[in-house]
Amino acid sequence: MVPSFPLPITFLSDFGREDEFVGVVHGVIATLAPRCRVIDLNHRIPPGDIRAGALTLLRAIQYMPAGVVLAVVDPGVGSDRKAVVLETGWGYLVGPDNGILSPAAAFLGGVTEAYAIENPDVMLPSRGRTFEGRDRFAPAAAVLAAGEARPHEIGPQLDPQILTPLLLPLSEVTDEGRVEGRAWWVDTYGNVQTNITPEDLEEAGMGPGEQVVVRVGMMNYRVPWVGTFADVGEGRPLLHIDSAGLMALAVRGGRADDHFTLAVDSSVVIASC
């Protein structure tokens, strides 16, 4: 199917909102592709946290309009890591080759072609190398979204097999009927998403409506598996399937990260009572 230009650009970064960085990237895109719509997905990824950026994009990509992703969480900025355009059946993913694009690319059916962003005609000249979101990634995303360049004009083709993967921890169902996982994400409200799926719990013999034991560190908590926050009393903990289809811990009217004393990457074990 021939895309209809201009394509929308979904933009996420760890730039924050305190400085001018997000606005400058918007300015570059508006200059090169003034008809392109930019969707600001998230600019408060923890600085340099590639996994948090990758998981944010993975959770969101199915709800974004097909087009171009511009993802800039780049602790290796200015190094020899490659700047890339990944072509998928959905559209283009633009960003550093550090793993941030890999989970979303896999969700979209895999990378069909990959290119390094090396053509100086689609980069802004700069004496410094520490703002490639402005100088390299934004111009590439803009010309692709506007239909002013095709991926092969951005730079040399790469073998998708050499792209940097992102290794995500997997949950495990044990022979003892436990499910061992990790806390993947703590949202603004203190809800804790894990990498445990409802299918994991069902395989271990647990089901909705039951009480389960959640183990964090040396502490055990009895928690009901319910459908939503309103199914428990105010201030009570719960386990539920979140908007991404994963098991999450919450506290009605409170913060699960405080209640369970955990943070991103903490071990979470769930078992029957």
N, C-alpha and C positions, 0 to 999 in steps of 0.2 A: 504494500500500500504506500503510495507517495504521500509524504507528510505535507500538511498544510502550514506554510510559514506565514507569520512568525510563530515559533514554538514557545510555550511558557518555560520559564527557568525557575526551578525549585532550588533555593539557596539556603545552605546551613553552614555554620562556622562556629569557631570558639572565640570570635572577636569581641563578644560582649557588646554593651551599649554605651560604655563610658567614653570611648574614643570615637574618632571619625571613621574608623576602618569600614564598617558596614556601609555607611553613606558614600564613601569613596568608591566602593565596588559597585554600588547602585549607579553612581555617576558614570563610571566607565561603561557599564551596560547601556545606560540611557543614551550615551553619546554614540556608541557603535550600533546599537539596535533599539532605536527609540520606540518602536512599536511593540516590543516584547514585554509581556507581563512577567514580573518577578514575584514569586511567592516566598516570603521569609518564613522558613520552617522553624529554625531555632538558631539563635546566635549566642546562647549561654551554655554551650557545651563546655565542661570543665577544660581549662587550658591544656592543650596537648593530649587530651584523652581520646585517642583514636577509637577505642572500643565503644565509648559512649556515643561518639558521632556515628559510628557504623550501626549501632543498635537503634539510634533515633531514626536514621534513614530507613533501616529495615522495617521498623514499625509503621512508618508513614508511607512508604513508596506506593503501596497498592491504592492509596487514596489521592495520590497526586496525578494531575493530568499528564498524559504522555508528552514528552518533550526533552528537556535538558535538566540534569541535576548538576549543580555547582556546589561541591562539598569541600570546604577548606578547614581541616583540622590537621595541622602540618608541623609537628615538632621538628621535622627534618628539613625545614625550609632552607633553600640555598645549598643543600648538600647534593650528593650525586644520585639521590632517589629521583625517579623519573616523574615528570608531570604527564598525565595521560588523559586520553579520551577513550572511553569504552563504549562500543556500539552494542546495543541489545535490541531485542524485538520490540521493546517499549520506547526506546530513544537512546539518548547519549548520557553517559555519566562522566563528569569532568572533575578531576582532582588529583591529589598526589597518589602515587603508587605506594601506599603504606598500609593497605588493608581496609581503609575506610569505605571503599566502594564495593568490596568483595561480597559481603553478605547480600546486599541489595541486588548486585548483578546476578548472583546465584538464584535469588528469589524470582528474578525476571526471566529466568530460563537460561542464563549463562551469557558469556561474552561471545559475540559473533566475530568481531574484529576489534583490535586495539591499536592505538597510535600514540606516539610520544609527541608532546607539544614542543616542537623545536623550530618551527618556521618563524624567523624574526618578523615576517610581515604580519603575523597575527599576535605579536607581543608588543607591549609598551616598552620603549627604551628606558632604562633606569640604571643609575650608577650603583645602586645597592641591590642586594638579592634577598632582602628579608620581607618583602611584601609581594610575593608571587600571586597571592589572591587577586591583587590589583593588576599586576604586570603580565601575568601569564594565564591564569585560570579564567578570570573574568573576560578578557578579550576572546579567548577560545570559545567559551560558552556563548558569548554574544554573537559571534559570526556564525556559529552553528545554528543557533536559535533563529537568526534572521535569514538563514539560507544563503548567506554570503560566502560560505565555504563548506566544502565537504570534508569529512574526517581525514581523507588521504592528503588533503591540502594543508592540514595542520602540522604534519610531520611524518617521520618514517613509521611504517607499520611494525608492530611488535607481535611476538608469539604470545597469545593469551596464557599459555602454560607457564610463562616466566613471571606473571604478575604476582605481586605479594598477597598471599592469603591472610585472612584474619582467623586465628585459631580461637574458637569460642568453647568454653567448658561445656561438657555434655552432662545431662542428668543420668542417673543410674538406678535401676530397680534391682534391689538385692534379693538374694534367696530368702532372707529373713522377713520379707514383706515391707521393707523400708524403701523410700525413694530419697536418694542423696542428690542434692543440687546446690545451686549458688544463687545469691541475690544478684540480679543483673542490673537493676535500676531502682533508684528511689526518686519518686516524682515530687513535685512542688508541695503536695499535700502530705508527704511522708509515707505514701503507699509504697510497698516493696514488691516489685515484680521479680519472680524467680525464673530460672530456666526449666522449671518442671512443668510438664503438660498434664492436662486432665487424664489423658490416656496412660501416662506413667502411674498416676494414682489408682486408676481403675485396674491396671495390670497388677498392682500390689494389693488389690482387694478392697480399696476404699471407694466411696461413692458420695455424691451430693447428699446433703442432709445429715451426714454423720459427723460425730466428733472425731477429730484426729489429734495426734500429738505432734507438735512442731518443736524440733530440737535446734537450738541456736547456741553454739558453744557448749557449756555444761548445763544449760537451763532447758527444761521441758515445759511446754505450754499446751494446755488443752484448748483447742480452737474448733469452732463449728465450720464445716464447709457449707456455705450458703450461696444464694444467688446474688444478693446485693446488700449494701450497707444497712438498709432499713430492716433487714431480717434479724438484726441483733439490737440490743439496747444501747443507749448512748454510753460511749466510753468503753464498749466491749470490743474485743478483737474478733476478727473473722478471716477466713480463707475463702477466696472466690476466684472465678475465671475473669481475668481482666479484659480490657478492650482489644488486646493483642492475642487473646486466646491462651494465655499462660496463667499459671497459678500465682496469685498475688496475696500478700498479707496486708491487712488494713485494720484500722481502728475507727469505729464510727465516731466522728467528731474529734478524733485525735490523730496522732502520728504513730504509725506502725514501727518506723525505724527507732523511735524512742522506746516504745512499749517492749519490743523484742531485743533492743540494744544491738542493732546490727547496721552494717553499712554495705555499700557495693562490694561484691566479691566475698561476703561472709558465707560460710557454710550453712545450708538449711537442709535439715533432714525431716521428712514427714512420714509418720507411721500410724497404724491403727491404734486406737486406745486399748 
